Amino acid sequence: MTHTFDKDYWQHHWDDRTSHTVAANPYLVEETAGSTPGSVLDAGCGTGAEAIWLAERGWQVTGADISATALDAAAKQAESARVDATWIEADLTTWNPTERWDLVMTHYAHPSIPQLDFYRHIAQWVAPGGSLLIVGHLHHGAQHHSHDGEPPHEATVTVKDITALFDASSWRIDTALERSRTVGGIGVHSKTLRDAVVRATRLI
Ligand SMILES: C[S@@+](CC[C@H](N)C(=O)[O-])C[C@H]1O[C@@H](n2cnc3c(N)ncnc32)[C@H](O)[C@@H]1O
């Protein structure tokens, strides 16, 4: 099934899901190990698991999302965790902040514009010397038809396509990997996610 991934879609998506608490994404945990805390923008933060995890470790966090419902839940969870964070409701495909961040990260955000255009747009917000961390749904291959519960084709990417966005004179690719992981419990309740993970550092 094809979606438009607009504001209505995401508001509806979050209507009955905000009570779920999720652990921070394991790639974020790996990719920030040993980093000095700085400013971070979570682009498409949902209910804020990753943003809050970094705030608990001393980062100055901004979480941005198109869904007010998700942001309300994120703010409540931050309050329970007793951490400060700034939550911004915005359509990131048209948002033009003047601020730049030491880390811009996005986990599985798929908006209404093509996925690679979204990554190119948010890459502008990385401060010189800062990093962009992208965790996306890995492309299944041309012959694959999406099943229920799987991301639709247009929300998927390859590591090769993501890394091709970055000009070597301005960016260094630090991580480029494809991985599978199982989430969500045992047996029929579990599902396998196939992920594309890229971390790039802005040189200038
Ligand atoms: C699949 S959820 C992932 C949420 C969270 N990052 C996580 O990993 O659990 C995708 C998120 O991107 C947000 N999103 C989609 N399009 C957006 C847009 N144009 N601007 C801002 N956020 C958007 C959705 O509201 C949703 O919270």
Ligand as a Chemical Component Dictionary entry (heavy atoms), coordinates in Angstrom:
data_LIG
# 
_chem_comp.id                   LIG 
_chem_comp.type                 NON-POLYMER 
_chem_comp.pdbx_formal_charge   0 
_chem_comp.three_letter_code    LIG 
# 
loop_
_chem_comp_atom.comp_id 
_chem_comp_atom.atom_id 
_chem_comp_atom.alt_atom_id 
_chem_comp_atom.type_symbol 
_chem_comp_atom.charge 
_chem_comp_atom.model_Cartn_x 
_chem_comp_atom.model_Cartn_y 
_chem_comp_atom.model_Cartn_z 
_chem_comp_atom.pdbx_ordinal 
LIG C1  C1  C 0  8.667  5.863  11.802 1  
LIG S1  S1  S 1  8.582  7.283  12.848 2  
LIG C2  C2  C 0  10.143 7.196  13.699 3  
LIG C3  C3  C 0  10.146 7.952  14.994 4  
LIG C4  C4  C 0  11.452 7.863  15.800 5  
LIG N1  N1  N 0  12.528 8.560  15.125 6  
LIG C5  C5  C 0  11.823 6.421  16.062 7  
LIG O1  O1  O 0  12.825 5.950  15.517 8  
LIG O2  O2  O -1 11.105 5.770  16.821 9  
LIG C6  C6  C 0  8.863  8.624  11.699 10 
LIG C7  C7  C 0  8.729  9.989  12.343 11 
LIG O3  O3  O 0  9.008  11.011 11.394 12 
LIG C8  C8  C 0  8.070  12.051 11.581 13 
LIG N2  N2  N 0  7.941  12.803 10.320 14 
LIG C9  C9  C 0  7.511  12.328 9.137  15 
LIG N3  N3  N 0  7.497  13.309 8.226  16 
LIG C10 C10 C 0  7.932  14.430 8.834  17 
LIG C11 C11 C 0  8.135  15.766 8.426  18 
LIG N4  N4  N 0  7.870  16.159 7.175  19 
LIG N5  N5  N 0  8.599  16.660 9.324  20 
LIG C12 C12 C 0  8.855  16.272 10.598 21 
LIG N6  N6  N 0  8.683  15.015 11.051 22 
LIG C13 C13 C 0  8.221  14.101 10.182 23 
LIG C14 C14 C 0  6.799  11.330 11.964 24 
LIG O4  O4  O 0  5.824  12.143 12.596 25 
LIG C15 C15 C 0  7.331  10.251 12.879 26 
LIG O5  O5  O 0  7.367  10.669 14.211 27 
# 
loop_
_chem_comp_bond.comp_id 
_chem_comp_bond.atom_id_1 
_chem_comp_bond.atom_id_2 
_chem_comp_bond.value_order 
_chem_comp_bond.pdbx_ordinal 
LIG C1  S1  SING 1  
LIG S1  C2  SING 2  
LIG S1  C6  SING 3  
LIG C2  C3  SING 4  
LIG C3  C4  SING 5  
LIG C4  N1  SING 6  
LIG C4  C5  SING 7  
LIG C5  O1  DOUB 8  
LIG C5  O2  SING 9  
LIG C6  C7  SING 10 
LIG C7  O3  SING 11 
LIG C7  C15 SING 12 
LIG O3  C8  SING 13 
LIG C8  N2  SING 14 
LIG C8  C14 SING 15 
LIG N2  C9  SING 16 
LIG N2  C13 SING 17 
LIG C9  N3  DOUB 18 
LIG N3  C10 SING 19 
LIG C10 C11 SING 20 
LIG C10 C13 DOUB 21 
LIG C11 N4  SING 22 
LIG C11 N5  DOUB 23 
LIG N5  C12 SING 24 
LIG C12 N6  DOUB 25 
LIG N6  C13 SING 26 
LIG C14 O4  SING 27 
LIG C14 C15 SING 28 
LIG C15 O5  SING 29 
# 
